[in-house]
Amino acid sequence: MMNTLKRIDPRRPFTVTAQGLRRITLGVVGMAGAAGSASLADARHAGHREQPKPRRTTATPHRVLLVAAHADRGALDEHARQTLAAAALIADAQTEVVLLVFGEFTGDAAALGADKLIELPMFDRRTYAPNDELNALAACVAAYAPAHVFLPDNATGDGDLGRRYASVADASVATHVVEIDAGHVSTYIRASTALASRALPEVVLLEPNAVDPKLPFVGAGEQVAWRFDREAEATNAQRAIRDLGIDEIDAAQVALEEADFIVSAGNGVSDVPAFERLATTLGAAIGASRVAVDDGKFTRDKQIGATGKTVEASVYIAFGISGAVQHLQGIKDCRHVIAVNLDASAPIAKRANLTVIADAQETIAALNEAAAAARGARATSAALLQPGKLAEGVLA
């Protein structure tokens, strides 16, 4: 019997869903004839281009919502992006959203929902200057007179800054906010068994995951040149605070919950010493899947997942981990996930920002070799730059 089913051309235009699944766009055909092959190529690859989002508002603003957050290596973390999205979602057409970033910011403020961006690169997250930051926030509030100020309620500076500002300004404040709209905020009470609500206060400190950061619109994204002179704003209280700096410690000694860079091993890792050498070379903390722990390759305190540790690393590299639901729960808050796995359809590939389809053990060996070669090249360059060595090399 002849098969009458038509084969779908895999090169036809497609879209990618929020879950990362590819969906063929039926009914779309390439334009032939006068348009030529260029039009056909455009039609075929239309799914690769994200459709432009509309501007949230183009009206003249009469009100301001201010969002303040610290940047980390030029970007806002997920919690900060959620806070910015909350302000953008409750803003009306006559309200503009102003983003105040402490530190260098290289992201797309418009895509995150901000209409104006104020960047203060002089504030590095590695330095401790709470009163300088408080004065900068107060100066921004004085300049823009926002109706409400939003900050992430975290333990890395924003939550403390919001509470300090509310105290100094004698402003109404709501902390640990888990629900928000244009008229009210809510927070958990009675051991998280009930919700308490109140009208939208002047200062709002949002808990993580209170808002979806994916917006159906964009902001204006205008960058504002705004100067804050830390020396001019210095006070006796500020001079009384001394920053002792940051003590660098071995990554292996850092608790997984606090690690910023983690390499994790699963069942696909057989040479544990080679994996540990790579972790040391990269300066990363070591994690493991439940299977690897159950096999005795790693201690129980290295287990990541629902029955182990929940981590929030900026970079998480998973070697030979298929990605069971329990493991994915443990890495849901990681910013960048890289998976090395032979199975392109493994569950972790859907979560990963980058998937390397390769043998985990071979990849580890290759990375160790590349690191050794880089160290050798660096040592050679350093030797040539020593007095006498350079002259000797030139004369040779």
N, C-alpha and C positions, 0 to 999 in steps of 0.2 A: 504494500500500500504506500502510495506516495505521500510524503510529508508536506502538508499544505500550510504549515505554520511559517509565517514570515520571520526572518532573522532581523533582530534590531541592530542597526549599525552602531557599534560601540563608540564611534567617533561623533555621533550626533550630539547636539547641545545638551548639556546637563546642568543641574544645580546641586549644591551640597547642602544638606539639611543641617539643622542645629546639632544633630547627633553625629555629624560627620559622614552621613551616608550619601552616596551618589544616586541621583534620581534623573533618569532620562526625560528630557522635555519633549513630549510627544506632540506631533502636529507642526513642529518647526522644521522647515526645509531650507536648504541653502538657495540663494538667488543665482540662477544661471544666466547665461547669455550675455547681455550688455554689461552687467555688473562684473562679470569675469570671476576668476578664481579668488580674488581678494575678498569679495563679498561672501563667497562660500566659506572661506576660512574664518571670516568674522562670525558667520552664523554658527559654525561648528564650535567655536571657542567662546560663544557668548556666555555660556554657563560659568566660565572661569572668571568673568568680570563681575564683581559685586555691584548690584544696582545702586546708584547714588541715592542717599537718603535725603529727605527734605529738611530744610531749616526749621527748627522748632518755632521760631517767630522772627518776623522782620519788622515788627511794630516798634515805635519809639518807647524805650523802657521808662517806667515811672517808679519802679521798685527794684530792689536788689536782694538777692540771696547770696551769701558768701560761704564758700566752702574752703576750709583750710586743711592741709595735710602735708606730711613729710614725703619727699621723694626718696627712692632708694636706687642709686646708680642710674639716675635719669628717668625713672618710671614710677608710677603710682602702683601700689600693690592692689590686690583684688578688693580689700576692705575699703581702701580710699576711693577706688572707682565706683564701688557700690554707693558710697556716701555722696559722691558727685552726682550719680544717677538719680538718687533720691531727691536732691534739690531740683534737678532738671525736670523730673516727672511731676513735681507738685507746682512748678512755676507756671504762671499763666502767660498770656501773650504780651502783657505789659511789664513782665518781670524778666530781668536779665540775671544770669548765673555767673558769678565771678569766682574764679579759682585762684586761691593763694597757695603757692607751692613753696615750701621751705626746702631749699636745695636745688640743684640743677635738674631741669625737666626737658627731656628730648622727645616726649610723646606727642600725640595729636590731641590737643585740648578740645578741638571742635568735635571730634569723633566721640569723645567721652561726655559731651553734653555742655561744655563750658562756652559761654559767650565771650568772656574776657579772661585772660591769663596773666597773673602777676607772678613772676619768678624771682625768688630770692636765693641766688646761687651761693651767697656767702654763708648760708647755713648748711653745714655738712652734717649728715646724720651721725657721723662718728665723733662729733664734738658735742659737748654739753653746755648749752647756753640758754637755759630756760627763761631767764628774765629778758634777754635780748629778743627771744621769740615772742614773749608776751607783749613787749613793747611794739614789735613789728605788727602783730595781730591787732593791737589796740589802735595803732596808727592807720591801718587799713580800714578798720571799722569806722574810724573818724572821717576818713576820706570818702567812703562810699555809703555810709549810714544804712547798712543792710537791715532788713526786717528780721532776718533770722541768720544765725551762724551755725554751720554744720561741720562736725569733725568726726572722724572714726573713733569709736570708743575702744582704743587698744592700749597696750602696755608699753608701746615704743615711742611715746612722746606726745601723740595727738590727744589721747584721753586726758593726760595730765595738763596739757596746755588749755584744753577746753574748760576744765574745772577751775584752773587758776584764773582764766579770763572771766568766767562767770562770777567768781568771788570778788575780783578786783572791780569789775564793772557793776556789781550788784544786780546782775541780770538773772532772769528766770532760766532754769536749766532742767533738762531731762537727760538722764544717763541710762545706759544699757537699753536703748530704744530698739524694740524688735518689730514694731509696726508703726507706719507713718502714712499720712495723707495730708492734703492741704489744710485740714482743720484740726487734726489731733495727732498725738503720739501715744504709744502704749508700751509698757514694760512689764516683765513678769514679777509677781510678788508671791508670797506664801510658798516658798520653795518651788517656784515655777509651776504652781498649780492654778494660778489665777492671773488675770491681766488687769493692770491699773492704767486708766487713760486720763489724759488731760489735754487742754488746748495747746496748740503748737507754741512752745516757749521760745525765748530769744536765742538760747543756745541748745542745740540738739546734738547729742553724742550717740551715734548709731552702733548697734551691735553688728557683727558680721552676718551676712546672708539675709539681712532685712529687706534688701531690694535686689532685683536682677539688674546687673550693670549693662545688659544689652538693650540699647535704646533704638526706637524706630525712627529717630531723627538725629540731627547734628546741631551743634551750637555754632555761633559765629566764629569762635576761636581767635578773637583778636588779642594779640599780645600787647600788653601795656607796659611802657617803660616807667617803672616806679622805683625810686631810690629810697633806701633805708640806711641811714648812717648809724652804724652800731656805736661808734665812739661818741657821737653827739647825744645819743640816747642813754649813755652809760649812767648808772646810778651807784650809790654806795652799796646798795644791796647786791648789784651785779658784781662789783669788785670783790664782794665777800665770798663769791662762789668761785672755786678753783677747779678747773677741769684736770683730772688726773690722767686722762687719756684712756686708751684701750690696751689691755694686756693680751698679747697674742699667745695662744696656747695650741697644743697639738690638736688637730681635728678629731683624733680618736678619743680625746677626753671630753669632747662636747656632747651633751645630751642630744639625742636624735630630735627631740622636740624643739631644740634651739638651733640646730644645725642649718646653715644656709646652703650648703652643697653636700649632697648625699649620693654615694654610689651604692646600689643595692644588688644583691645576688640572689638568684633563684635556682631552680633545679638544673638549669643549663650551665651552671658554673661548677666545674669539677676541680680545677686547680685553684684552691683557696689562697695559697701563698702568693700566686701571681696576681690574684684579685686584690689582695691586701697591699701588695707593692704598688699597684696602680692607684689605690686610694691614697696611699702616703704621698705618691708623686703629685697627684692632683690636689692634695690638701683637702680631701673630702672625708666626711664621716661615713662609717660603714653601716649599712642596713641589710636586711635579708627578708625573704619571704617565709611564710610559715613552713612550707615544704623543706626549705634549706635548713631551717632551725630544727625541725623534727628529725631530719637526717643526721643531726649532730655536727653540722658544718659550722654553725654559729651559735652563740649563747642566746638564751631567751630574750635578753634585754635588747637584742638587735632586731627583733621581729617587728615588722611594720604591717599594719592592717587593723581591722576592726577588733581583733583579739590581741593586738600588740600596741605599737605606738602610732599616733597620728602626727604626721610631720607637715611642715609648712616651708619647705626649702625653696629657694629661688631656682635651683637646678637639681633635678632628681634623675639620675641615670639608672635604668633598670636593665641588668644583664640577665638574660635567660629567665625572665619572669613572664608567665602567661597572662597574669592579671585577673585573678579570681575577684569576685565582688568584694570580699572582705579586704583584699589588698588595695583595691581601688578606693575604698572608703578611707584608708589610711593616708592616701596621697592626694585626696581631692582638693586640698588647699595649696598644693605645690604650684609655683608659677610656670616653670618650664619642665616638661617631662620628656625625656629621651629614652626610647625603648630599643634594645638590641635583641632581636629575636628572629629565629628562622621562619616562624609562622606569621605571615603578613596579616592573617585574619585573627590573630590572638586578641582577646579583649583589651589588653593594654595598648594595642595599636590604635584603638579608637580614642583612648584618653591621651595618648602621647602627642606632643607638638611636633616631634620628629621621630620617625621609626627607621631604624637601620636593619634591613633584612640580611642578617649574617649570623654566623655561629658566634655565640657569646664568648667562648673560650678563645677562638681565633682572633676576635676583635680585641680582647684584653691583651693577648700576646702582641698584637700589632701596635696597640697604644703604648705598651711598655717599651717596645723597640723604638717607637717614634720619640718617646720621652728621653730614652737613653741617648739617641742621636742628637736631640736638641741640646741636652746637657753637654755632650761632647763638643758640639759646635760652639756653645757659649764659652766653654773652658778654653778652647783654642783661640777664640777672639780675645778673651781676657788676657791670655798669655802674650799674644802679639802686641797688645797695647801697653805692656809693661815696658819701662825704660830699658833700652838696650835690645829688647826682643824685636821692637819695631824696626830699629836700625839694621839689626841683623837680617831680618826678613827682607828689607828693601835691598840691602847689599847683595843678598843671595840672588 
